[in-house]
Amino acid sequence: MNEQEVLHNFAVAQNRGSAFARFLRLIRFSHTIFALPFALAALVVAANGGPSLRILLLALACMVTARTAAMLFNRFVDWEIDQRNPRTATRHLPSC
C-alpha cells in the first residue's frame, strides 16, 4: 500500500459517523480532554487549594468553549492551506 492509498483510507475513516462525531474530530475534542488535567491543576494552584464548585464548572466550560472556538477558527482560516497539503487535504468542514 503506497502513501496515497494510506492517506485516502485515513480520510475515508475520518469522514464516517454522525455529523456530531465528525465535528468532534474536526476540532480535535480528544485533545481538549487530554488538556483538562493540566488546566485543572493550574486552577487548584491558582485557588491555593480546592476551588468552589461554581469556579470549577466555569473554568471547565470556559476551557472547552475557548479551545473549541480556537480550533474551529483555525480550521476555517487554514482551509486553503490545508487543501494544498497532502496530509490535510481531505479534512472536511461542516459547511462544505
Number of C-alpha atoms within 10 A of each C-alpha: 5 6 10 11 10 11 16 15 11 13 17 12 10 16 17 10 10 9 11 10 13 17 17 13 16 19 19 15 17 10 11 15 11 10 14 15 11 11 14 17 13 12 18 14 12 11 12 9 10 14 16 10 9 9 13 15 12 11 17 16 11 12 17 16 12 12 17 18 13 12 15 17 13 12 18 11 11 11 16 11 11 16 14 11 10 12 15 14 16 18 16 18 13 9 4 4
